[in-house]
Amino acid sequence: MAALAAGIVLVELVPRVKPPDAPPTGLGAAMMLCVAASALGPVLLRALGGLLGAVAARLDPGPGTLAAFWMVTQPRRAMSAASPVVLTVALSCTFLFAVATSDAVAGVTRTGASAWAAPTLVGSAVIYTVVAVLNATAMSVAERGEEMRTLRTVGAKPRQLVRALSWETLLVTGVGALLGTAIAAASLSALGEALTGEPWFAYSLPQYAGLVAICAASGLAATLGAARRAQRG
């Protein structure tokens, strides 16, 4: 709760500080809100996971329902894989779009090497996400050997279990992306108000979609790899 309170205070401070100090204050607010999201993640994951899980259950009744059940009953396990997604989407979007917003307000158009400066710096966060999601997802699948064997005993087929695990990964990524997006939007709206007087900010939909796609692809790769190893074992 302390991190959540600190994050809210920083968001409120962004429009009140001097314009040069607004971007770093906004990034600090995003960092504190990420800490709060990690601490409150299991509670938030139950709510958001239930909503997204209902969609998965409708699209793929058996595996989708099982994936939704896993998320709701084991939110801490799911949050271990969702946390890197929250951090990456929140901090990367805040940094990238804060630069874009500041440039738009100043009328600056970046070309050449300067245009790639911000995306290059974000690359290190993306590498962290790939490694963290791969490790967290692989460990989550590996720890459920007994559970998988029990499901096989009651009639679940290997392909159904793999689909359920894949759905769970997509749901976890979706929850992480939603939380990260909400954090970034709060920080960037405050930054826009500081620079323009309105809660507006510049953004790039391809960059945002690329970040989420990388998170989802990393999780699915780890899930499928761990599932194959489990089946061979």
C-alpha positions in Angstrom: 0.0 0.0 0.0 2.9 2.3 0.7 4.2 1.9 -2.9 0.7 2.6 -4.3 0.3 5.7 -2.2 3.8 6.9 -3.2 3.0 6.3 -6.9 -0.3 8.2 -6.7 1.5 11.1 -5.0 4.1 11.2 -7.7 1.5 11.1 -10.4 -0.2 14.1 -8.8 3.1 15.9 -8.5 4.1 15.5 -12.2 1.9 18.4 -13.5 3.1 20.6 -10.6 6.9 20.3 -11.1 8.9 22.3 -13.6 8.6 21.0 -17.2 12.2 19.6 -17.3 11.5 17.6 -14.1 8.2 16.2 -15.3 9.5 13.2 -17.4 11.8 11.8 -14.6 9.0 12.3 -12.1 6.6 10.5 -14.3 9.0 7.6 -14.7 9.5 7.5 -11.0 5.7 7.3 -10.6 5.5 4.4 -13.0 8.2 2.6 -11.1 6.4 2.9 -7.8 3.1 1.9 -9.4 4.9 -1.2 -10.8 6.0 -2.1 -7.3 2.4 -1.7 -6.1 1.1 -3.8 -8.9 3.5 -6.6 -8.0 2.5 -6.5 -4.4 -1.3 -6.3 -5.1 -0.9 -8.5 -8.2 -2.7 -11.7 -6.9 -5.8 -9.7 -6.0 -5.8 -7.8 -9.3 -5.0 -11.0 -11.2 -8.1 -12.8 -9.8 -10.4 -10.1 -11.1 -8.8 -9.5 -14.5 -8.0 -13.1 -14.9 -11.6 -14.0 -14.3 -12.7 -11.6 -17.0 -10.2 -12.7 -19.6 -10.6 -16.3 -18.6 -14.3 -16.1 -19.4 -13.3 -15.2 -23.0 -10.8 -18.1 -23.2 -13.4 -20.5 -21.8 -15.9 -19.4 -24.4 -13.4 -19.7 -27.3 -12.0 -23.1 -26.2 -14.3 -24.5 -23.5 -12.2 -27.3 -22.0 -8.6 -26.0 -22.1 -9.8 -22.4 -21.8 -11.8 -23.1 -18.7 -8.9 -25.0 -17.1 -6.6 -22.1 -17.8 -9.0 -19.7 -16.2 -9.3 -22.0 -13.2 -5.5 -22.1 -12.7 -5.3 -18.3 -12.8 -8.1 -17.7 -10.3 -6.9 -20.5 -7.9 -3.2 -19.9 -8.2 -2.8 -16.1 -8.7 0.7 -15.9 -7.0 2.1 -18.5 -9.4 0.6 -16.6 -12.4 1.8 -13.3 -11.1 5.4 -14.5 -11.2 5.1 -14.6 -15.0 2.9 -11.5 -15.2 5.3 -9.2 -13.2 8.0 -9.0 -16.0 5.3 -8.1 -18.5 3.9 -5.4 -16.2 7.4 -3.9 -15.7 8.3 -4.0 -19.4 5.0 -2.5 -20.7 4.8 0.1 -18.0 8.4 1.4 -18.0 9.1 0.9 -21.7 5.9 2.7 -22.8 6.4 5.5 -20.2 10.0 6.1 -21.4 9.4 5.8 -25.1 6.2 7.9 -25.2 7.5 10.4 -22.7 10.3 11.1 -25.2 7.8 11.2 -28.1 5.5 13.6 -26.1 8.3 15.9 -25.2 9.5 16.0 -28.8 6.0 16.7 -30.1 5.5 19.6 -27.7 8.9 21.0 -28.6 8.3 20.5 -32.3 11.4 18.2 -32.6 11.6 15.6 -35.3 14.3 13.0 -34.7 16.2 11.5 -37.6 19.1 9.2 -38.1 20.8 7.8 -35.0 18.9 10.0 -32.6 15.6 8.4 -33.7 16.9 5.1 -32.5 18.3 6.2 -29.2 15.1 5.7 -27.1 14.2 2.3 -28.7 17.8 1.1 -28.2 17.7 1.9 -24.5 14.4 0.1 -24.2 16.0 -3.0 -25.8 17.7 -3.9 -22.5 14.3 -4.0 -20.8 12.9 -6.2 -23.5 15.8 -8.6 -23.1 15.1 -8.8 -19.4 11.5 -9.6 -20.1 12.3 -12.4 -22.5 14.7 -14.0 -20.0 12.4 -13.5 -17.0 9.2 -14.7 -18.8 11.1 -17.8 -20.1 12.3 -18.7 -16.7 9.1 -18.0 -14.8 6.9 -19.9 -17.3 9.2 -22.8 -17.6 9.4 -23.2 -13.8 5.7 -22.9 -13.5 5.1 -25.7 -16.0 7.8 -27.9 -14.6 6.5 -27.7 -11.0 3.1 -29.1 -12.1 4.2 -32.6 -13.1 1.9 -34.2 -10.5 -1.0 -32.1 -11.5 -0.5 -32.9 -15.1 -0.3 -36.6 -14.4 -3.6 -36.4 -12.4 -5.3 -34.7 -15.3 -4.1 -37.4 -17.6 -5.4 -40.0 -15.3 -8.9 -38.6 -15.4 -8.9 -38.5 -19.2 -7.2 -35.2 -20.3 -5.2 -35.6 -23.6 -1.7 -34.2 -24.0 -2.9 -31.7 -26.7 -5.6 -30.5 -24.4 -3.1 -29.8 -21.6 -0.8 -28.0 -23.9 -3.6 -25.8 -25.1 -4.6 -25.1 -21.5 -1.1 -24.1 -20.6 -0.9 -21.9 -23.8 -4.2 -20.2 -22.9 -2.9 -19.6 -19.3 0.3 -18.0 -20.8 -1.8 -15.7 -23.0 -4.1 -14.8 -20.1 -1.1 -14.0 -17.9 0.4 -11.8 -20.7 -2.9 -10.1 -21.2 -3.3 -9.3 -17.5 0.3 -8.0 -17.3 -0.2 -5.9 -20.4 -3.4 -4.4 -19.0 -1.8 -3.5 -15.7 1.4 -2.1 -17.4 -0.7 -0.1 -19.9 -2.8 1.4 -17.1 0.4 2.5 -15.2 2.0 4.0 -18.3 -1.2 5.8 -19.2 -1.5 7.4 -15.8 2.1 8.6 -15.8 2.0 9.8 -19.4 -1.4 11.6 -18.9 0.2 13.5 -16.0 3.2 14.3 -18.1 1.0 15.6 -20.9 -0.8 17.8 -18.5 2.5 19.2 -17.2 3.7 20.0 -20.8 0.4 21.0 -22.5 -2.2 21.6 -19.8 -4.2 18.6 -21.1 -3.9 14.9 -20.3 -2.6 14.1 -23.7 0.5 12.1 -24.8 2.1 10.9 -28.0 2.3 7.1 -28.6 3.2 4.6 -31.2 0.7 1.7 -31.7 3.3 -0.5 -33.5 5.8 -0.1 -30.7 3.2 -0.9 -28.1 1.9 -3.9 -30.0 5.5 -5.1 -30.5 6.3 -5.1 -26.8 3.1 -7.1 -26.0 3.8 -9.5 -28.8 7.4 -10.2 -27.6 6.1 -10.9 -24.1 3.4 -13.3 -25.4 5.8 -15.1 -27.8 8.4 -15.5 -25.0 5.8 -17.1 -22.7 4.4 -19.4 -25.4 7.9 -20.5 -26.4 8.7 -21.4 -22.8 5.3 -23.1 -22.3 5.7 -25.3 -25.4 9.3 -26.2 -24.6 8.5 -27.1 -21.0 5.4 -29.1 -22.0 7.5 -31.1 -24.5 10.1 -31.9 -21.9 7.4 -32.9 -19.4 5.8 -35.3 -22.0 9.1 -36.9 -22.7 9.7 -37.3 -19.0 
